Amino acid sequence: MTEPVNRVRSTFLPFSPPAISEEEIAAVADTLRSAWITTGPKTKRFESEFAQYLGAPAALALNSCTAGLHLALVTLDLGPGDEVITTPMTFCSSVHVIEHVGARPVLADIEPDTLTIDPTRVAEAITPRTRAIMPVHYAGHPADMAPLLEIARQHGLYVIEDAAHALPASYRGQRIGTIGDLTAFSFYATKNLTTAEGGMLTGAPELIDRARILSLHGMSRDAWKRYDANGSWYYEVVEAGWKYNMTDIQAAIGLVQLQRLPTMQQRRREIVARYNEAFGLIDALQTPTERPDSESAWHLYVLRLNLDRLTIDRARFIEELRVRNIGTSVHFIPIHLHPYYRDKYGFQPEDFPVAYREYQRLISLPLHPGLSDEDVQDVIAAVKDVVARYQNQRYPLSDSM
Ligand SMILES: *Cc1c(COP(=O)(O)O)cnc(C)c1O
């Protein structure tokens, strides 16, 4: 007979609801009542405030981070015959965009502590066809940019950063968004700053200017102005571009979120400190690291299970948390395990052994500014309860519980 499960709380704690306040709602209503609802003055202001916040030379607001990564590749003229090195530990869209331009994605395994791309593996993956490196700042922790930039310099490669998780993060005192050639941020509903859907590309003004034209059908000169009082009916199409522009409704949300960002980040750090304190001494668990030279954006709190200390696997651990009313997630199922990439490139799970091993033991716990102290306590209690119940008795019981 098994003991009944302690549900910990009466309502389900969702993994990551968006942090929208009355202020964003009012800003959207204000935009909807104005004469301009798509790309316009608020988008322009959001771009300049965002660039100023990071210290980036220029920024382009888009309808997603995926659009930003795609435009980055097109802007740098990457295409068929080219190879782009990226990480298997990412969301599929970082790799899809490489496929979209007709280039070949080349995966390089990750570092065991930060789970970001390993510069040693990147160096090994270079061929005469390599044109760019695309690091992903996994969970908000910067990839090790100094050796990556050095490799890029030696081989004449571009560096395109997937910073979907990395607002705001710093590497050796430098903000992510000011380091590589082009950097793409995501404002998807679950990200540190949200516009429901949205993204931002940062980089040198010449690159951002070309990306801007490509983001709006390839139309030259501030095409969005053509409907205002000073606008002109005349425009020229100079490239076959895309429809990737951000609306002023989204920018209105983004402007408020940018003001709230320092407070929201402060709360993320408080929660991370509580989790680390609660889980740090439990043998069955490994808490996430933040390297001394880096400041993580703490987009995700990725807890790793020491599976030899437990009698259950990761899937069961997630299920045990779910029945205790705690929502979790997994970031990510590595790229090389997905049928499309596995079959196209003939990948085996062990081709990227660190990504494969770590994937099997990681869980993302709820981490967002809307969590109350009681919510955080509930997560801690649920995790401790699952560990206590399924601890492998071959090991002496941890006295830290
Ligand atoms: C969310 C995410 C993306 C995609 O962002 P969108 O804004 O939804 O396009 C890309 N890369 C990573 C690592 C992500 O987590």
The ligand as a MOL file (V3000), in Angstrom:
LIG
                    3D

  0  0  0     0  0            999 V3000
M  V30 BEGIN CTAB
M  V30 COUNTS 15 15 0 0 0
M  V30 BEGIN ATOM
M  V30 1 C 11.4910 31.2640 -27.5840 0
M  V30 2 C 12.7330 30.9080 -28.2970 0
M  V30 3 C 12.9500 31.2290 -29.6460 0
M  V30 4 C 11.8610 31.7370 -30.5340 0
M  V30 5 O 11.3280 32.9310 -30.1400 0
M  V30 6 P 10.0170 33.4790 -30.9000 0
M  V30 7 O 9.9430 34.9040 -30.4630 0
M  V30 8 O 8.8690 32.6530 -30.4340 0
M  V30 9 O 10.2650 33.3410 -32.3510 0
M  V30 10 C 14.1910 31.0050 -30.2030 0
M  V30 11 N 15.1850 30.4540 -29.4880 0
M  V30 12 C 15.0170 30.0870 -28.2020 0
M  V30 13 C 16.1710 29.5010 -27.4630 0
M  V30 14 C 13.7750 30.2760 -27.5770 0
M  V30 15 O 13.5880 29.8760 -26.3120 0
M  V30 END ATOM
M  V30 BEGIN BOND
M  V30 1 1 1 2
M  V30 2 1 2 3
M  V30 3 2 2 14
M  V30 4 1 3 4
M  V30 5 2 3 10
M  V30 6 1 4 5
M  V30 7 1 5 6
M  V30 8 2 6 7
M  V30 9 1 6 8
M  V30 10 1 6 9
M  V30 11 1 10 11
M  V30 12 2 11 12
M  V30 13 1 12 13
M  V30 14 1 12 14
M  V30 15 1 14 15
M  V30 END BOND
M  V30 END CTAB
M  END
